[in-house]
Amino acid sequence: MKSLIQKIKNWEAWPFKLIYAPLVPYWCWYMIKSGAVWFFTPSNPKLTFGGMEGEPKREMYDLLPKHLYPTTFNVLPTDDIVSIRKWLDENNIRYPFIVKPEVGGQGILFRKVDNEEELLHYHRNIPVEYIVQAMVHYPIEVSVFHIRHPKEAKGVITGFLHKIPLHVIGDGKHTLSQLVALHEKASKRVGELHSKHKENWDNVVPAGEKYILSYAANHNRGAHFVDLKNEIDDNLLKIFDDISISINDFFYGRYDIMCNSIAELKQGKNFTILEYNGCGAEPNHFYDTGYTLRNAHKEILKHWKALYTISRYNASLGVKPWAFIRGMKFRKETVKLFEVMKAADEKIG
């Protein structure tokens, strides 16, 4: 009984659908008010489906100035290793580097590749187009949720987080498997982590060594979030207002960023944008930061209201919501794609 009560209290670990279930009537109300099931698609006009899901990452990178994101190229499952070696050389990308699917999310198929053997294993088992991206060595990963109404020059930053990837610290005594078992979040993902780290599973982790269990700093991959809301100021806002205005089509979403320091990020120096997540981005700053479920729901509804307002305004300018049939077909294809990707993710380990 005590364990059950604890699980009920720990709402952050609930399934995504359970957390959002009480809010479904609000989403339906926006559909009714707008007269469109896919009312949100005009929110970010140059992103497929507004960036809700299933959008190619290439769309985002093509909109961003090249100096704002890591060196990147795309690979098809049918490409040969000789070509990939050539592209690595042409782009001056060295091991280790990051690979991730062109259409992705939730950290699925996200990997750090340390050598050609690992690259070959990944390439042979991935059934979809993927991205090779230079490893970023800045020490801090943050996310910035930025919203700007299209008719306004100044937006708002609603969330600012330090994202710490799931990891353990060695003590020179315990094996990796033992450290995972002792870790609050990692212990709930033993099967997944064993599959990805089986070559080191029974090795003792040296004292003081930080062993990264997942390089995907997502809540559903066990990352820990530290609230940086006290660091939000006009300097930080100006950085993202300027990016949004220069592109003129990022109005609602979350930036995932690596930076050297928060101070330098505010100065527009020494940072790189890993991804921009459009209207499907979760306002993830309510995880790990002391929110009650009630207040998390309030935060979600605040963001949905902004999403609806921006979408309706863009629709009034001629960016119409997707037709029902088009959206249904796209969602069906996306769900099928993610099923294939999840299977490949398990196979790759």
C-alpha positions as CSV (number, residue, x, y, z in Angstrom):
1,M,0.0,0.0,0.0
2,K,2.8,2.4,0.9
3,S,4.5,1.7,-2.5
4,L,1.2,2.4,-4.3
5,I,0.7,5.7,-2.5
6,Q,4.2,6.7,-3.4
7,K,3.6,5.9,-7.1
8,I,0.4,8.0,-7.0
9,K,2.2,11.0,-5.4
10,N,5.1,10.7,-7.9
11,W,3.0,12.1,-10.7
12,E,6.1,13.0,-12.8
13,A,6.6,9.3,-13.4
14,W,3.1,8.8,-14.7
15,P,2.6,7.9,-18.3
16,F,2.3,11.0,-20.6
17,K,-1.3,10.2,-21.5
18,L,-2.3,9.9,-17.9
19,I,-0.8,13.3,-17.0
20,Y,-2.6,15.0,-19.8
21,A,-5.9,13.1,-19.7
22,P,-7.8,15.7,-17.5
23,L,-6.9,18.5,-20.0
24,V,-8.4,16.8,-23.1
25,P,-11.6,18.9,-22.8
26,Y,-9.6,22.1,-23.1
27,W,-7.9,20.9,-26.3
28,C,-11.3,19.9,-27.7
29,W,-12.6,23.3,-27.0
30,Y,-9.9,24.9,-29.1
31,M,-10.8,22.6,-31.9
32,I,-14.4,23.7,-31.7
33,K,-13.6,27.4,-31.4
34,S,-11.3,27.3,-34.4
35,G,-13.4,24.9,-36.4
36,A,-10.4,22.8,-37.2
37,V,-9.1,19.5,-35.6
38,W,-5.5,20.5,-36.5
39,F,-5.9,24.1,-35.4
40,F,-2.3,24.3,-34.2
41,T,-0.6,23.6,-37.6
42,P,-0.3,27.4,-38.5
43,S,1.7,28.1,-35.4
44,N,5.1,27.6,-37.0
45,P,4.2,27.9,-40.8
46,K,7.4,26.5,-42.2
47,L,7.5,23.3,-40.0
48,T,5.5,20.3,-41.1
49,F,2.4,20.0,-38.9
50,G,3.5,23.1,-37.1
51,G,6.2,21.0,-35.4
52,M,3.7,19.0,-33.4
53,E,5.2,15.6,-34.5
54,G,6.7,13.9,-37.5
55,E,8.5,17.0,-38.8
56,P,11.9,16.5,-40.5
57,K,14.8,18.1,-38.6
58,R,16.1,19.3,-41.9
59,E,13.3,21.9,-42.0
60,M,14.6,23.4,-38.7
61,Y,18.2,23.4,-39.7
62,D,17.5,24.9,-43.1
63,L,15.8,27.9,-41.4
64,L,18.6,28.5,-38.9
65,P,21.9,30.3,-39.8
66,K,24.6,27.6,-40.1
67,H,26.7,29.0,-37.3
68,L,24.0,28.4,-34.8
69,Y,23.9,24.6,-35.0
70,P,26.5,21.8,-35.2
71,T,27.9,20.6,-38.4
72,T,25.4,18.1,-39.7
73,F,24.7,15.8,-42.7
74,N,22.0,13.2,-43.5
75,V,22.4,9.5,-44.3
76,L,19.9,7.1,-45.9
77,P,19.8,3.4,-44.9
78,T,20.8,2.6,-48.5
79,D,24.0,4.7,-48.4
80,D,27.3,2.8,-48.3
81,I,30.0,3.1,-45.6
82,V,32.5,4.5,-48.2
83,S,30.2,7.4,-48.9
84,I,29.7,8.0,-45.2
85,R,33.4,8.1,-44.6
86,K,33.7,10.6,-47.4
87,W,31.0,12.8,-45.9
88,L,32.6,12.6,-42.5
89,D,35.9,13.8,-43.9
90,E,34.3,16.5,-46.0
91,N,32.5,17.9,-43.0
92,N,35.5,17.5,-40.7
93,I,33.5,15.4,-38.3
94,R,35.6,13.1,-36.1
95,Y,34.7,10.4,-33.6
96,P,32.9,10.6,-31.3
97,F,29.8,12.1,-32.9
98,I,26.0,12.0,-32.5
99,V,23.5,10.1,-34.7
100,K,19.8,10.6,-34.5
101,P,16.8,10.0,-36.8
102,E,15.7,12.7,-39.3
103,V,12.2,12.4,-37.9
104,G,12.4,11.6,-34.2
105,G,11.6,12.4,-30.6
106,Q,11.8,11.1,-27.0
107,G,15.5,10.2,-27.6
108,I,14.5,7.2,-29.8
109,L,17.6,6.1,-31.9
110,F,19.7,8.9,-30.4
111,R,23.3,7.6,-29.9
112,K,26.8,8.7,-29.4
113,V,29.1,6.9,-31.8
114,D,32.7,6.3,-30.6
115,N,34.1,4.4,-33.6
116,E,33.4,2.9,-37.0
117,E,32.3,-0.4,-35.5
118,E,29.5,1.3,-33.6
119,L,28.6,3.4,-36.7
120,L,28.4,0.2,-38.9
121,H,26.2,-1.5,-36.2
122,Y,23.9,1.6,-36.1
123,H,23.8,2.0,-39.9
124,R,23.0,-1.7,-40.6
125,N,20.1,-1.7,-38.2
126,I,18.4,1.6,-38.7
127,P,15.6,1.5,-41.2
128,V,15.1,5.3,-41.6
129,E,17.0,8.4,-42.7
130,Y,19.3,9.7,-40.0
131,I,21.5,12.6,-39.1
132,V,25.2,12.6,-38.3
133,Q,26.1,15.6,-36.2
134,A,29.4,16.8,-34.8
135,M,29.8,16.3,-31.0
136,V,29.4,19.5,-29.1
137,H,31.8,19.8,-26.2
138,Y,30.2,22.7,-24.3
139,P,29.7,21.6,-20.7
140,I,26.1,22.8,-20.2
141,E,22.8,21.7,-21.9
142,V,19.8,23.9,-21.4
143,S,16.3,24.3,-22.9
144,V,14.6,27.6,-23.5
145,F,10.8,27.7,-24.2
146,H,10.2,30.8,-26.2
147,I,6.9,32.2,-27.4
148,R,6.4,35.3,-29.6
149,H,3.2,36.4,-31.1
150,P,3.7,37.1,-34.9
151,K,2.7,40.8,-34.6
152,E,5.0,41.4,-31.6
153,A,8.7,42.3,-31.7
154,K,9.2,41.0,-28.2
155,G,8.3,37.5,-26.9
156,V,8.5,35.7,-23.6
157,I,10.6,33.0,-22.2
158,T,8.3,30.7,-20.2
159,G,10.8,28.1,-19.2
160,F,14.6,27.9,-18.8
161,L,16.2,24.6,-17.6
162,H,19.6,23.1,-17.1
163,K,19.3,19.5,-18.4
164,I,21.6,17.0,-16.8
165,P,21.8,13.7,-18.8
166,L,21.2,10.4,-16.8
167,H,24.5,9.4,-15.3
168,V,26.2,7.7,-12.4
169,I,29.4,8.7,-10.5
170,G,31.9,5.9,-9.9
171,D,33.3,5.2,-6.4
172,G,36.0,2.6,-7.4
173,K,34.1,-0.1,-5.6
174,H,30.7,-0.7,-7.3
175,T,30.2,-2.0,-10.8
176,L,28.1,-0.1,-13.3
177,S,25.2,-2.5,-12.8
178,Q,25.3,-1.9,-9.0
179,L,25.5,1.9,-9.5
180,V,22.5,1.8,-11.8
181,A,20.6,-0.3,-9.2
182,L,21.3,2.4,-6.6
183,H,20.3,5.3,-8.8
184,E,16.7,6.6,-8.2
185,K,15.9,7.0,-11.9
186,A,18.3,4.6,-13.5
187,S,17.1,1.7,-11.4
188,K,13.7,2.0,-13.2
189,R,15.4,1.5,-16.6
190,V,17.6,-1.5,-15.9
191,G,16.6,-3.5,-19.0
192,E,17.1,-0.6,-21.4
193,L,20.4,0.5,-19.9
194,H,21.8,-3.1,-19.8
195,S,21.2,-3.4,-23.5
196,K,23.1,-0.2,-24.2
197,H,25.9,-0.7,-21.8
198,K,26.3,-4.4,-21.5
199,E,30.1,-4.2,-22.5
200,N,30.7,-2.3,-19.3
201,W,27.9,-3.7,-17.1
202,D,30.1,-5.7,-14.8
203,N,33.0,-3.3,-14.7
204,V,33.9,-1.2,-11.7
205,V,33.5,2.5,-12.5
206,P,36.7,4.4,-11.3
207,A,36.2,6.7,-8.3
208,G,35.0,10.1,-9.4
209,E,34.3,9.1,-13.0
210,K,31.1,10.4,-14.5
211,Y,29.6,7.6,-16.6
212,I,26.9,8.9,-19.0
213,L,24.0,6.4,-19.3
214,S,22.0,8.4,-21.9
215,Y,23.2,11.4,-24.0
216,A,19.6,12.2,-24.8
217,A,18.8,14.8,-22.0
218,N,15.1,14.1,-22.1
219,H,12.7,13.6,-19.1
220,N,11.6,10.2,-20.5
221,R,15.3,9.1,-20.8
222,G,15.9,9.8,-17.1
223,A,17.5,13.3,-17.3
224,H,17.4,15.6,-14.3
225,F,16.2,19.1,-14.7
226,V,17.3,22.2,-12.7
227,D,15.1,25.3,-12.9
228,L,16.9,28.4,-14.2
229,K,13.9,30.7,-14.1
230,N,15.8,33.2,-12.0
231,E,18.3,33.6,-14.9
232,I,15.6,34.8,-17.3
233,D,16.2,38.4,-18.2
234,D,16.0,40.8,-21.1
235,N,19.4,39.8,-22.3
236,L,18.4,36.2,-22.6
237,L,15.1,37.1,-24.2
238,K,16.7,39.3,-26.8
239,I,18.9,36.4,-28.0
240,F,15.8,34.3,-28.8
241,D,13.6,37.2,-30.0
242,D,16.4,38.0,-32.5
243,I,16.5,34.4,-33.8
244,S,12.7,34.2,-34.0
245,I,12.5,37.5,-35.9
246,S,15.3,36.7,-38.3
247,I,13.6,33.5,-39.3
248,N,10.1,35.0,-39.1
249,D,8.5,31.6,-38.6
250,F,9.5,30.3,-35.2
251,F,6.7,31.5,-33.0
252,Y,6.1,28.8,-30.5
253,G,8.5,26.1,-29.2
254,R,11.5,25.0,-27.3
255,Y,15.2,25.4,-28.1
256,D,17.6,22.7,-26.9
257,I,21.0,24.2,-26.6
258,M,24.6,23.5,-25.5
259,C,26.6,26.4,-24.1
260,N,29.8,27.2,-22.3
261,S,28.0,29.2,-19.6
262,I,24.7,30.9,-18.9
263,A,26.5,34.3,-18.8
264,E,28.0,33.7,-22.3
265,L,24.7,32.5,-23.6
266,K,23.1,35.8,-22.5
267,Q,25.8,37.6,-24.5
268,G,25.1,35.5,-27.6
269,K,28.5,33.8,-27.4
270,N,29.7,30.2,-27.3
271,F,26.4,28.3,-27.7
272,T,24.9,26.0,-30.3
273,I,21.3,25.0,-31.0
274,L,20.9,21.2,-31.0
275,E,17.3,21.3,-32.0
276,Y,14.2,23.4,-32.2
277,N,11.0,21.7,-31.2
278,G,7.8,23.3,-32.5
279,C,4.2,23.2,-31.2
280,G,4.6,19.7,-30.0
281,A,7.3,20.8,-27.5
282,E,6.3,20.1,-23.9
283,P,6.8,22.9,-21.4
284,N,9.1,20.5,-19.6
285,H,10.1,23.0,-16.9
286,F,7.5,21.6,-14.6
287,Y,9.5,18.4,-14.2
288,D,11.9,18.0,-11.2
289,T,11.4,21.6,-10.2
290,G,8.8,21.5,-7.5
291,Y,5.6,21.8,-9.4
292,T,2.4,20.1,-8.1
293,L,0.3,18.3,-10.6
294,R,-2.3,21.1,-10.3
295,N,0.3,23.8,-11.1
296,A,1.8,21.7,-14.0
297,H,-1.7,21.5,-15.5
298,K,-2.0,25.3,-15.2
299,E,1.4,25.7,-17.0
300,I,0.3,23.4,-19.8
301,L,-3.0,25.3,-20.2
302,K,-1.2,28.6,-20.3
303,H,1.0,27.3,-23.2
304,W,-2.0,25.9,-25.0
305,K,-3.8,29.2,-24.9
306,A,-0.7,30.9,-26.4
307,L,-0.5,28.2,-29.1
308,Y,-4.2,28.7,-30.0
309,T,-3.8,32.5,-30.1
310,I,-0.8,32.4,-32.4
311,S,-2.3,29.7,-34.6
312,R,-5.6,31.7,-35.1
313,Y,-3.7,34.8,-35.9
314,N,-1.5,33.1,-38.5
315,A,-4.7,31.5,-39.9
316,S,-6.2,35.0,-40.3
317,L,-3.2,35.9,-42.5
318,G,-3.8,32.9,-44.8
319,V,-1.9,30.1,-43.2
320,K,-4.8,27.8,-42.9
321,P,-4.9,24.7,-40.6
322,W,-4.4,21.4,-42.3
323,A,-7.5,19.7,-43.7
324,F,-8.8,16.9,-41.5
325,I,-8.0,14.0,-44.0
326,R,-4.5,15.3,-44.6
327,G,-3.8,15.4,-40.9
328,M,-5.3,12.0,-40.3
329,K,-3.1,10.5,-43.0
330,F,0.0,12.2,-41.7
331,R,-0.6,11.1,-38.1
332,K,-1.2,7.5,-39.2
333,E,2.1,7.5,-41.2
334,T,3.9,9.1,-38.2
335,V,2.6,6.5,-35.7
336,K,3.6,3.7,-38.0
337,L,7.1,5.3,-38.5
338,F,7.6,5.6,-34.7
339,E,6.7,1.9,-34.2
340,V,9.4,0.9,-36.7
341,M,11.9,3.2,-35.0
342,K,11.1,1.9,-31.5
343,A,11.7,-1.6,-32.7
344,A,15.0,-0.6,-34.3
345,D,16.0,1.3,-31.1
346,E,15.6,-1.9,-29.1
347,K,17.5,-3.9,-31.7
348,I,20.5,-1.5,-31.8
349,G,20.7,-1.6,-28.0
